[in-house]
Amino acid sequence: MEIGFEENIVKIVRRELGIKETQPILEWSNINNQPWAIDSSFTNSHTYGVVVKIKPEIVLDPAKIGGMYSSDQKGHSKLLGDLMCVQCRAVALEWLRSLGQ
């Protein structure tokens, strides 16, 4: 059985953040509505950017948190400076653009 888009988001968030609660997401929104093509010599795939708000009562394992950044211009600049993955940078830049920055 194929997993739907929202179920996939929940699955990824739970796995990446080590969350045991079945439904940890308060709300989510797409950064892009059409998939971005990721073409390489080994594979062709598609990527979506998604912004997720975790329920405030969820306690995250600090070992699973790669970094924390303020939501101002200084924090955004630091985030972009720390990201080494070009796909991650592209998603972050699109997210910032959607915020008008």
C-alpha positions as CSV (number, residue, x, y, z in Angstrom):
1,M,0.0,0.0,0.0
2,E,1.4,3.4,-1.0
3,I,1.9,6.0,1.8
4,G,0.3,9.4,1.2
5,F,2.2,12.7,1.2
6,E,1.1,13.7,4.7
7,E,1.8,10.2,6.2
8,N,5.3,10.4,4.6
9,I,5.9,13.8,6.3
10,V,4.9,12.3,9.7
11,K,7.1,9.2,9.1
12,I,10.1,11.3,8.2
13,V,9.7,13.7,11.1
14,R,9.3,10.8,13.6
15,R,12.3,9.0,12.2
16,E,14.6,12.0,12.0
17,L,13.7,13.5,15.4
18,G,13.3,10.2,17.2
19,I,9.7,11.0,18.2
20,K,7.6,8.1,19.4
21,E,4.2,9.9,19.4
22,T,2.1,8.8,16.5
23,Q,1.0,12.3,15.4
24,P,3.6,14.8,16.5
25,I,2.8,17.5,13.9
26,L,0.7,20.5,14.9
27,E,0.7,21.9,11.3
28,W,2.7,21.7,8.1
29,S,2.9,23.6,4.8
30,N,4.6,23.1,1.5
31,I,7.4,25.3,0.3
32,N,6.9,24.0,-3.2
33,N,3.7,22.6,-4.7
34,Q,5.5,21.0,-7.7
35,P,8.5,18.6,-7.0
36,W,12.0,19.8,-7.7
37,A,14.0,17.5,-9.9
38,I,17.2,16.1,-8.4
39,D,19.2,14.8,-11.3
40,S,22.6,13.1,-10.7
41,S,24.7,10.6,-12.4
42,F,23.3,7.9,-10.1
43,T,19.7,8.7,-9.7
44,N,16.8,11.0,-10.7
45,S,14.4,11.9,-8.0
46,H,12.1,14.6,-6.8
47,T,12.2,16.8,-3.7
48,Y,9.6,18.7,-1.8
49,G,10.3,21.3,0.9
50,V,8.0,21.2,3.9
51,V,7.8,23.4,6.9
52,V,6.6,21.6,10.0
53,K,5.5,22.8,13.4
54,I,5.9,20.2,16.1
55,K,3.3,20.0,18.9
56,P,4.7,22.1,21.9
57,E,4.3,19.2,24.3
58,I,6.7,17.0,22.3
59,V,10.1,16.8,24.0
60,L,12.9,16.4,21.5
61,D,16.1,14.5,22.1
62,P,18.9,17.0,22.0
63,A,21.1,14.5,20.3
64,K,18.7,14.6,17.3
65,I,18.9,18.4,16.9
66,G,21.6,19.5,14.5
67,G,21.3,23.2,15.3
68,M,19.0,25.9,16.5
69,Y,18.7,29.3,14.8
70,S,16.9,32.5,15.7
71,S,14.1,33.5,13.3
72,D,15.6,36.8,12.4
73,Q,18.0,37.8,9.6
74,K,21.1,36.9,11.7
75,G,19.8,33.4,12.4
76,H,18.9,32.9,8.7
77,S,22.4,33.9,7.6
78,K,23.9,31.6,10.2
79,L,21.7,28.7,9.0
80,L,22.7,29.2,5.4
81,G,26.4,29.5,6.4
82,D,26.2,26.2,8.3
83,L,24.3,24.1,5.6
84,M,26.8,22.1,3.6
85,C,24.3,20.2,1.4
86,V,23.3,22.0,-1.8
87,Q,19.8,20.6,-1.7
88,C,19.3,21.7,1.9
89,R,20.6,25.2,1.0
90,A,18.2,25.3,-1.9
91,V,15.2,24.4,0.3
92,A,16.2,26.9,3.0
93,L,16.6,29.7,0.4
94,E,13.2,28.9,-1.1
95,W,11.7,28.9,2.4
96,L,13.3,32.3,3.2
97,R,12.1,33.6,-0.2
98,S,8.6,32.6,0.7
99,L,8.9,34.6,3.9
100,G,9.9,37.6,1.9
101,Q,13.6,37.6,2.8
